[in-house]
C-alpha cells in the first residue's frame, strides 16, 4: 500500500490511489525522485536570501574573502543541496530581480545565519545590492572556460613585474567568471580592480575556472596612454662643425629663440680669456707663461691677489659687444630641455 493505494488478491484496486501506477506513487512520495536516493535532474536549488558583505560576518574579520568569487551560505542550504542532484563544484547564479542584474559565484562555507548570505564587496557592487537586500540564489551549471580577456581598471597594474603569475594565483579564489564583472585582487597590500571583457566558450552566463587550462589576455588598463614615438634624424658628423638638428629639423638655439633671450638680459658676465690666463701658485706669485708672446713684448699675467681684488677676469661687463661676453642664464620654458652648444672641432695644422 502506497499513499492509500491498495491492491487485493483479486487484483481489484481500492482507496484513494486506485488506478495509479505504483512507480508514480513512489515518485510522488519521494518528492520527485526517479530512484532511491536520486532526484529529478531538472530540479534546482533556488532560494531568497538577505545579502550582506563579508565584513559584517560575526567572529574574526576575514578580509581575504573580498578578493575572491565565493559566498557564505547557511547550513540549511547545504542540507537542501545534498538532497538534490547537484553537480560539483557547486555553482550558483545570483540575481537582483529588481534591477535584473546577474552574476555567478561558488560557495566557500555553510556557516551563515539562517536566511542570510555573505558576498564579497565587489559582488555587492556588481549587483547593486545594499546590506539586507533580497537576492535570488539558484544552482546552475557552467561550461569549462578556455579563454578570458580582462581589463585592469588602473595603470598601476602595470607596476606588477609578473602580472600573469599574480593573476593565476588570484584566480584560485574564484570558481566562475562572468562578463562585465569587476572583481578585486590584492597584491603587495594594494588592491587592483579588474573587469572581465570576454570569455570563451562564448556564453551569456559565465564560465567555470575550476580545473581548466585558462588562456588569459590583457587589454590596456583604463587611463593608460601609449607613449608618443617621435622620429629622430641622424645627427650630422661632429667633425663638420655644424649644428645637430632637433627632430623637427631646427637647431636648439633657434627653437628656444636663444638670441632674444640673451639680448633681453640687462648685463652679461665676461668669459675669462683662457689662452691669455695662466696658473697661480698658492703663495700668490705668478707662474711663468709658456704661451707664445708677440714680438717685442710679453704677456702681462696678473697676480692672484690682483685677480681677486679687481675681478679682472670675471668682472661684469656692461659692453654687450664684448666678444668675451657669455649669455645670461638660460631659462627655458617648462617642458623644454637644452643639451648644450654645438661643438666646433679644432682644425689641425697642415
Secondary structure, DSSP 8 states (H G I E B T S, - for coil): -BTTBEE-TTS-EESTTTT--HHHHHHHHTTS-SBTTB--TT---EEEEEEEEGGGSSSS--GGGGGSSEEEEEHHHHHHHHTS---SS-EEEEEETTTTEEEEEEEEEEEE-TTEEEE-HHHHHHTT--TT-EEEEEEE--EE--EEEEEESSGGGGG-TTHHHHHHHHGGG-SEE-TT-EEEEEETTEEEEEEEEEEES--SS-EE-SSS--EEEEE--TT--------------GGGT-----TTS--HHHHTTHHHHHHTSS-EEB---TTT---B-TTS-B----S---TT-------HHHHHHH--SS-EE--TT-TTB--------TT---------------
